[in-house]
Amino acid sequence: MAIHGIKSYLVLGAETTWGTTPGTPTFYHLPVTSYAVKMARDRRNSTPFVGLQQRKHGRSFRGMPSGQLQTNLYGFKPGGSAQSIMEYLITWACSQPESIDKLSKFADWAEGPDISNVRHNGLRVNGWTIEGTADSGTVTISLDLMGKTEAALATAQSLPNDRELCVEMEFSDCTFALGGVAQSLRSFRWQGQNNLAATYLNGTSPSFLAAGQLVESLNFTFMKADDTYTAYQRAFAEVEMTGQIVLKGSHNGSGTGGTNYTVLTADFNRLAFVNPEDTRAMNALIEEGLTFDVLKPDSSSAAKTLAYSEVS
């Protein structure tokens, strides 16, 4: 019988040692729109002078699991977890800006289920994109993942029975600010790159997966009302300011009693203006997209501060 995609699902878990499933893991059920992580192999082809034009053989000699995980952001806390889905994923992606060894997780991908299940170990976030738009009405996250090993998994975790409570975050519930001034946006995009690099020794899987320079950017798109940022661009002005994103998702009773929402307040302590990008159409208002580099201040403060709370 052929495997149907609708029966697939993902379960994650934290690792304490990179690439190793804990003896008694805590499983975290995560609804996803796409999980495209798979074993990617490096292959060489033998090309000695043997008097033939046709190739004789090749060999796959090393590899690692890598690919994209995409899903909506949720304020819901599955299975009595202390962390909402939003906090779980964003903490994984970017909570340790000065750590060479980023947080790692294992991932159980169920297909069938129990026909073609796989477990990926040592998954770290190489890059992330968090974005929301007025047109979609939602806020999504995409994680670029790199890991250590892939193995067959005989039996997947049982499905939870509370998925109807896991409702997507609404873009209209989120708020934004630049320089302390509230902004009404068409869309936003927060991107980061950890620049992971795999190092192989005498083995088929990587021995190290270390982070390099953290590169982050923030983009706000709103309706153009003046030429402020165009003038900055024209004058080669170096403009810096603070920024804030407040992401708010319903926890549907999975959080603290008397509250309704899980909230992330992301304060960007130093944003450097890069450029404006106008979108023009004959029968539409002009939209202006502003791109900022996320930089660390010349102080003990980090480039950004992430704070989670619950509100009514």
N, C-alpha and C positions, 0 to 999 in steps of 0.2 A: 504494500500500500504506500502511495506517495505521501510525503510529509507536507502538511499544510502550514503555511507561515503563521496563521492566526493563533496557533497553539504554542508559539514560541514566547518565552519570557526570560527576564534577567533577574538574578539575585547577586548582590555584592556583599563583600565582607572586608573588614580591615585586617591588614597584616602588621605584625610587630617586627618580623624579620622579612626583609625584602625577598619576594619570590617564594615564600613559604606559607602555606595555610596553617593558621593556629590550630592547636590540638582541640580546642573547644571554641570554634568560631561563632561569632554573632552574625546571623544572616540578615540582610537588609533588602527587602523586595522593592525593586525600582521599575515603575512603568516607563517604557522608552518608545520613541517613535522610530528609532533606528539603532541597531547595534551591529556595526560592520567590522569589529575587531576580528582578525584572523591571522594565522601564521603566515608571515612573509619571509621567504627564504632567499638567501644570497646564493647565486649559482655561477659556476665558472665552466667554460667550455675549453676542452683541450685543443690546442692549435699548434702542435709541433709539425715540422716538415716530415711528412710520411709519403709524399708522392701522390697524394689524393686531393681532389677538390672537395669531396664530401666529408662532413664532420663524422668522427668516429664515436665520440662519447662526451658527456658532461657530467658534472656532479654538483648537487646542492650540498653545501658544506657547513652552513650556519644559518641562523634565523631567529626571529622573535615575533611575538604577536603584536600587531599594531592596527590602528583604525579609529573610526569615529563612533562616539556615543552621542546620540541626540535625543532630547526630551524637552517637555515643558517644565517650567518651574512650578513647584507646589508648596503650599504652606503646611500640608498634611504631614503628620508624623506616623509612619506605618508601624504596626506591630508594637505599639507602646514605646517606640524609640524616643530618646531624649532629644534627638535632632530631627527637624523637618527635612524633607527632601531637598529644599532649597539650601539649607545650611549644610547638609551632608555633602552635596556636590560642590558647592562653592568653597567649603573648607578644604576639600580634597584638591581643588584646582589651585588655590592661591592663598592659603592661610600662612605659608611659611616662605616669605619673599627672600630671606637670606639663608635658606637651607640648601645645601648641595644635594642631599638625599631627600627628595620630596616624599610626601605620604604615599603609601602604596596600598593597593587593594587587590583581592582576587575577585574574579567574576565568573559566575556559573550561568552559561547560556543554555537554556533548555530548548531542544528541537525535537518535536514529536508529541509530547516530551518522551525522554528515555529511549530515543532511537539514535539521535546524533548529538547528544549533549557534549559540551566541552567546558573545561575550566581553564581560565587564563590566570596566571599568577604574576605578581610583580608589576601590576599596571600602575603607571604614573602618568600624570597629566603633562603632556608636552605643550599644549596650547588650549585656550578656551575662548569661546565667543558667547556672550550673554547679550541678548537683544530683544527688544519689544517694539511693536508698531501699532498705530491706531487702526490700520487696515486689518491686521490679523486679530487684534484685541487680546493677544496673549504675550507672555514673556517666555523665551526659550533659552536653552543652554546647549552648546555643542562642545564636546571634549575630544581633543586629539590625544589618543592614548598610545603609550608604548609599554611593553612588558617584558617578561623573562621567558616564560614557558607556556605551552599549551598541552593539555592532556585530556583524554577521554573521561567523561563523567558518567558513571552507570546510572545513578538515580538522582533526579532533580529534587529540589525542595518542594514541598506541597504548596499549592497556591493559597494565599490568604483570602478571607471572605469579606473584606471591607473595602474593596477597590471602588465601590460607588461613592465613597467619601473623599476620594482623591480627585479633587476638582482643580483644573488649571488656574494659574494666577491670571488675574485680569490686568491688562495694561492700564486701564482707566483708574485702578486703585493705587497706582504708583505715582510718586512725585519726584520732581527734579529741581535742581538749583545750580546756578553759576554765580560765583562771587557773592553768595548769600541771598541772591534774588531768585525767587521761584520762576520756573520756566514751564510753559505749556508746549509739549513736544508732539511732533508727528511720529518720531521714532528715536531710539537710542541704540548704540552698540558699544559694548565694553569688551575689548579684546586683550588677551595677554599671551605671551610666548615664553615658556620656561627654557627653551633651547636645550632639551635633553640630548645627550650624546651617549650611545652605547659603546662600551669597550669590551672586546672579546679577548679571552686568553685561549688556552688550549682546550676548547670545548665548543659545542654547537649552539649554546645559548649565551647571552651576554653575561659577563662577570660583574660589570658595573653599569649603572644607568644614572649618570650625574647631570645635574642642571647647570646651565651656563648663565649668561646675563638675562635678567628678566626685562622684557620689553612689553610695555602696556600702552594702550591708547583708548581714548574715549571719544565717541562721536554723538553729538546732539543735532537733530534736525527739527527745525521749527519754521514758521512762516516768516518770510523776510519782511521787515518793517522799516529798516533804515540801512545806511551804508557803513555802520560802525566797523564791522569786521572786514569789509572790503577795503576800507581806508587803512586798517592795520596792515593788510596784505600789501597794499600799494606803497606804504611807507616803510616796509621792512621792519615794522615795530615788533619788538620782543615783549609779548604780553603774557603775564601769568596771573592766575586766579585760583580760587578754590572751587570745588564742585561737590555735588551731593546727588546720590541716587537712593531713593527709599522704595524698596520692593516689598509688596504686601500681598500675602496669599492666605486664603481661608484655611484654617486647620480643621474645620468641621468637627469640633468636639474632641480632637485628639490632643489638644494642648491643655493649658491650665484652665481650670474652671473659671467662669466669668469673663473669659476672653474669646475672641472669634478669629483673630488673625495672627499669623506669624510674620514678623517684620525684620527685614535687613536694612540697616542704615549704613550705607557705604559713603564715607567722607573721603574725598580726594584732596589731600593737603597741598598739592602743588600741581596745577595743570598749566602746561605751556601751549599756547595757541600755535597751531601749525598752519592751517589754511581753511578758507571757506569754499564751499562747492555749491553753486546755485543750480536748481532744477527748474527749467522754464518750459512752459507749454502754452500754446495759443489760447486755450480756454480754461486756464487754471491759475490760481495764485502761485507766486514764486516761493519755492521752498529753499531754505538755506541750511546746508549741513556744515557744522563746525567740527573740526578734528583737533584734538588735544593730545599731546604726549603726557603720560602720567609719570611724574618725576618725584624723586625723594627730596624733601627739603634739606637745607643745610642746618640740621638740628637732629635731635634724637628721635624725632617723629618719623614714622614710616610714610611711604608714598600714599598709603590709604589706610583707613581704620574701618574695620568691619564690626558692627555691633548688632546682635540679635535680641529681639524682644517679642512679647505677645501683648496685643491690645484688643480692646473690645470693638 
